[in-house]
Amino acid sequence: MVMPTDRMALAAALTMCAGVSPTGARIVRVRNTLKLRRMWVSEAMLPTVEKDENLRVVEGPRPMDFGEDGSLV
């Protein structure tokens, strides 16, 4: 599926996940799959990260940032 903006693509993906609420969605955003040193995870994913000794939380939760054109910032 192709959507015109990142915001619309994320909304469509969440809509297609039957039985998953947006607040309960376990989402991981990776900017570059060749560099997995840093990634953004949703709040619902934090317990998994905190249990994994190979991962650490660098900063606390914050809302996803979208530009005026709907692209992820």
TIVO-2410 file (N, C-alpha, C; in nm, 3 decimals):
# residues 73
REC num residu      c1      c2      c3 atome chaine
REC   1      M   0.085  -0.117   0.000     N      A
REC   1      M   0.000   0.000   0.000    CA      A
REC   1      M   0.090   0.124   0.000     C      A
REC   2      V   0.054   0.221  -0.076     N      A
REC   2      V   0.129   0.347  -0.083    CA      A
REC   2      V   0.036   0.459  -0.040     C      A
REC   3      M   0.085   0.545   0.047     N      A
REC   3      M   0.007   0.659   0.093    CA      A
REC   3      M   0.087   0.786   0.065     C      A
REC   4      P   0.020   0.899   0.049     N      A
REC   4      P   0.090   1.023   0.013    CA      A
REC   4      P   0.180   1.081   0.123     C      A
REC   5      T   0.154   1.046   0.250     N      A
REC   5      T   0.237   1.101   0.357    CA      A
REC   5      T   0.270   0.992   0.460     C      A
REC   6      D   0.374   1.018   0.538     N      A
REC   6      D   0.410   0.924   0.645    CA      A
REC   6      D   0.298   0.912   0.747     C      A
REC   7      R   0.236   1.024   0.780     N      A
REC   7      R   0.127   1.022   0.879    CA      A
REC   7      R   0.012   0.934   0.831     C      A
REC   8      M  -0.024   0.946   0.704     N      A
REC   8      M  -0.133   0.866   0.649    CA      A
REC   8      M  -0.093   0.719   0.639     C      A
REC   9      A   0.033   0.691   0.608     N      A
REC   9      A   0.081   0.553   0.598    CA      A
REC   9      A   0.075   0.485   0.735     C      A
REC  10      L   0.117   0.557   0.839     N      A
REC  10      L   0.112   0.501   0.974    CA      A
REC  10      L  -0.033   0.477   1.018     C      A
REC  11      A  -0.120   0.573   0.990     N      A
REC  11      A  -0.261   0.559   1.025    CA      A
REC  11      A  -0.323   0.440   0.952     C      A
REC  12      A  -0.290   0.423   0.825     N      A
REC  12      A  -0.344   0.310   0.748    CA      A
REC  12      A  -0.292   0.177   0.802     C      A
REC  13      A  -0.164   0.172   0.836     N      A
REC  13      A  -0.105   0.049   0.890    CA      A
REC  13      A  -0.173   0.011   1.022     C      A
REC  14      L  -0.195   0.109   1.108     N      A
REC  14      L  -0.261   0.082   1.236    CA      A
REC  14      L  -0.405   0.038   1.217     C      A
REC  15      T  -0.473   0.094   1.119     N      A
REC  15      T  -0.611   0.057   1.089    CA      A
REC  15      T  -0.618  -0.089   1.042     C      A
REC  16      M  -0.518  -0.133   0.969     N      A
REC  16      M  -0.517  -0.269   0.915    CA      A
REC  16      M  -0.482  -0.374   1.020     C      A
REC  17      C  -0.433  -0.333   1.136     N      A
REC  17      C  -0.399  -0.427   1.243    CA      A
REC  17      C  -0.521  -0.447   1.332     C      A
REC  18      A  -0.601  -0.544   1.296     N      A
REC  18      A  -0.726  -0.569   1.369    CA      A
REC  18      A  -0.697  -0.602   1.515     C      A
REC  19      G  -0.771  -0.538   1.604     N      A
REC  19      G  -0.760  -0.565   1.746    CA      A
REC  19      G  -0.647  -0.492   1.816     C      A
REC  20      V  -0.574  -0.407   1.744     N      A
REC  20      V  -0.464  -0.331   1.804    CA      A
REC  20      V  -0.502  -0.184   1.808     C      A
REC  21      S  -0.503  -0.129   1.928     N      A
REC  21      S  -0.534   0.015   1.940    CA      A
REC  21      S  -0.407   0.094   1.912     C      A
REC  22      P  -0.417   0.217   1.864     N      A
REC  22      P  -0.298   0.299   1.840    CA      A
REC  22      P  -0.210   0.313   1.964     C      A
REC  23      T  -0.270   0.321   2.083     N      A
REC  23      T  -0.189   0.334   2.204    CA      A
REC  23      T  -0.122   0.203   2.244     C      A
REC  24      G  -0.176   0.091   2.199     N      A
REC  24      G  -0.119  -0.039   2.231    CA      A
REC  24      G  -0.029  -0.095   2.123     C      A
REC  25      A  -0.013  -0.022   2.014     N      A
REC  25      A   0.067  -0.070   1.902    CA      A
REC  25      A   0.216  -0.074   1.938     C      A
REC  26      R   0.279  -0.185   1.907     N      A
REC  26      R   0.423  -0.201   1.932    CA      A
REC  26      R   0.495  -0.166   1.803     C      A
REC  27      I   0.543  -0.042   1.797     N      A
REC  27      I   0.601   0.014   1.675    CA      A
REC  27      I   0.749   0.040   1.696     C      A
REC  28      V   0.829   0.007   1.596     N      A
REC  28      V   0.971   0.040   1.597    CA      A
REC  28      V   1.002   0.117   1.468     C      A
REC  29      R   1.065   0.233   1.484     N      A
REC  29      R   1.105   0.312   1.367    CA      A
REC  29      R   1.256   0.306   1.356     C      A
REC  30      V   1.304   0.259   1.242     N      A
REC  30      V   1.446   0.248   1.215    CA      A
REC  30      V   1.477   0.339   1.097     C      A
REC  31      R   1.565   0.435   1.117     N      A
REC  31      R   1.598   0.527   1.006    CA      A
REC  31      R   1.681   0.460   0.899     C      A
REC  32      N   1.773   0.374   0.942     N      A
REC  32      N   1.865   0.310   0.848    CA      A
REC  32      N   1.889   0.168   0.897     C      A
REC  33      T   1.847   0.070   0.822     N      A
REC  33      T   1.861  -0.069   0.865    CA      A
REC  33      T   2.007  -0.114   0.867     C      A
REC  34      L   2.096  -0.038   0.807     N      A
REC  34      L   2.238  -0.070   0.815    CA      A
REC  34      L   2.301  -0.017   0.943     C      A
REC  35      K   2.232   0.072   1.011     N      A
REC  35      K   2.281   0.130   1.135    CA      A
REC  35      K   2.173   0.117   1.242     C      A
REC  36      L   2.172   0.003   1.309     N      A
REC  36      L   2.068  -0.025   1.407    CA      A
REC  36      L   2.107   0.020   1.548     C      A
REC  37      R   2.203   0.108   1.558     N      A
REC  37      R   2.248   0.152   1.689    CA      A
REC  37      R   2.139   0.230   1.763     C      A
REC  38      R   2.061   0.308   1.690     N      A
REC  38      R   1.952   0.385   1.751    CA      A
REC  38      R   1.823   0.359   1.677     C      A
REC  39      M   1.715   0.352   1.754     N      A
REC  39      M   1.584   0.336   1.694    CA      A
REC  39      M   1.480   0.399   1.787     C      A
REC  40      W   1.366   0.432   1.732     N      A
REC  40      W   1.255   0.488   1.809    CA      A
REC  40      W   1.156   0.375   1.831     C      A
REC  41      V   1.108   0.362   1.955     N      A
REC  41      V   1.006   0.260   1.983    CA      A
REC  41      V   0.887   0.326   2.050     C      A
REC  42      S   0.771   0.268   2.029     N      A
REC  42      S   0.649   0.319   2.091    CA      A
REC  42      S   0.649   0.284   2.240     C      A
REC  43      E   0.565   0.354   2.316     N      A
REC  43      E   0.554   0.327   2.460    CA      A
REC  43      E   0.516   0.182   2.488     C      A
REC  44      A   0.434   0.125   2.403     N      A
REC  44      A   0.392  -0.014   2.421    CA      A
REC  44      A   0.510  -0.111   2.405     C      A
REC  45      M   0.615  -0.067   2.339     N      A
REC  45      M   0.733  -0.150   2.315    CA      A
REC  45      M   0.837  -0.136   2.426     C      A
REC  46      L   0.826  -0.032   2.510     N      A
REC  46      L   0.925  -0.006   2.614    CA      A
REC  46      L   0.950  -0.123   2.709     C      A
REC  47      P   0.849  -0.193   2.758     N      A
REC  47      P   0.877  -0.306   2.848    CA      A
REC  47      P   0.968  -0.412   2.785     C      A
REC  48      T   0.953  -0.435   2.657     N      A
REC  48      T   1.038  -0.531   2.587    CA      A
REC  48      T   1.182  -0.481   2.581     C      A
REC  49      V   1.198  -0.353   2.552     N      A
REC  49      V   1.332  -0.293   2.546    CA      A
REC  49      V   1.398  -0.298   2.684     C      A
REC  50      E   1.324  -0.264   2.786     N      A
REC  50      E   1.379  -0.260   2.922    CA      A
REC  50      E   1.421  -0.398   2.971     C      A
REC  51      K   1.359  -0.504   2.924     N      A
REC  51      K   1.394  -0.640   2.964    CA      A
REC  51      K   1.517  -0.694   2.891     C      A
REC  52      D   1.552  -0.634   2.779     N      A
REC  52      D   1.662  -0.683   2.696    CA      A
REC  52      D   1.793  -0.619   2.740     C      A
REC  53      E   1.887  -0.699   2.787     N      A
REC  53      E   2.013  -0.646   2.837    CA      A
REC  53      E   2.101  -0.586   2.727     C      A
REC  54      N   2.070  -0.614   2.601     N      A
REC  54      N   2.146  -0.558   2.489    CA      A
REC  54      N   2.095  -0.422   2.445     C      A
REC  55      L   1.982  -0.379   2.502     N      A
REC  55      L   1.921  -0.251   2.464    CA      A
REC  55      L   1.915  -0.160   2.585     C      A
REC  56      R   1.910  -0.028   2.559     N      A
REC  56      R   1.890   0.068   2.668    CA      A
REC  56      R   1.807   0.184   2.618     C      A
REC  57      V   1.732   0.242   2.707     N      A
REC  57      V   1.649   0.358   2.675    CA      A
REC  57      V   1.736   0.483   2.689     C      A
REC  58      V   1.743   0.562   2.582     N      A
REC  58      V   1.826   0.682   2.581    CA      A
REC  58      V   1.746   0.803   2.626     C      A
REC  59      E   1.619   0.811   2.586     N      A
REC  59      E   1.532   0.920   2.630    CA      A
REC  59      E   1.391   0.869   2.648     C      A
REC  60      G   1.314   0.940   2.726     N      A
REC  60      G   1.178   0.900   2.756    CA      A
REC  60      G   1.081   0.919   2.641     C      A
REC  61      P   0.958   0.876   2.662     N      A
REC  61      P   0.855   0.886   2.558    CA      A
REC  61      P   0.826   1.030   2.519     C      A
REC  62      R   0.794   1.048   2.393     N      A
REC  62      R   0.749   1.176   2.341    CA      A
REC  62      R   0.666   1.149   2.216     C      A
REC  63      P   0.581   1.243   2.179     N      A
REC  63      P   0.496   1.221   2.061    CA      A
REC  63      P   0.580   1.215   1.932     C      A
REC  64      M   0.528   1.145   1.834     N      A
REC  64      M   0.594   1.143   1.703    CA      A
REC  64      M   0.578   1.281   1.642     C      A
REC  65      D   0.685   1.329   1.577     N      A
REC  65      D   0.681   1.461   1.515    CA      A
REC  65      D   0.658   1.447   1.365     C      A
REC  66      F   0.559   1.518   1.316     N      A
REC  66      F   0.530   1.521   1.172    CA      A
REC  66      F   0.541   1.664   1.123     C      A
REC  67      G   0.597   1.683   1.005     N      A
REC  67      G   0.603   1.816   0.945    CA      A
REC  67      G   0.466   1.856   0.892     C      A
REC  68      E   0.458   1.979   0.847     N      A
REC  68      E   0.330   2.028   0.791    CA      A
REC  68      E   0.283   1.946   0.673     C      A
REC  69      D   0.380   1.884   0.602     N      A
REC  69      D   0.344   1.803   0.485    CA      A
REC  69      D   0.310   1.658   0.522     C      A
REC  70      G   0.311   1.626   0.654     N      A
REC  70      G   0.275   1.493   0.699    CA      A
REC  70      G   0.392   1.396   0.705     C      A
REC  71      S   0.513   1.444   0.678     N      A
REC  71      S   0.629   1.354   0.682    CA      A
REC  71      S   0.686   1.347   0.824     C      A
REC  72      L   0.741   1.230   0.859     N      A
REC  72      L   0.804   1.215   0.990    CA      A
REC  72      L   0.928   1.305   0.997     C      A
REC  73      V   0.943   1.368   1.111     N      A
REC  73      V   1.058   1.458   1.130    CA      A
REC  73      V   1.162   1.386   1.210     C      A
***
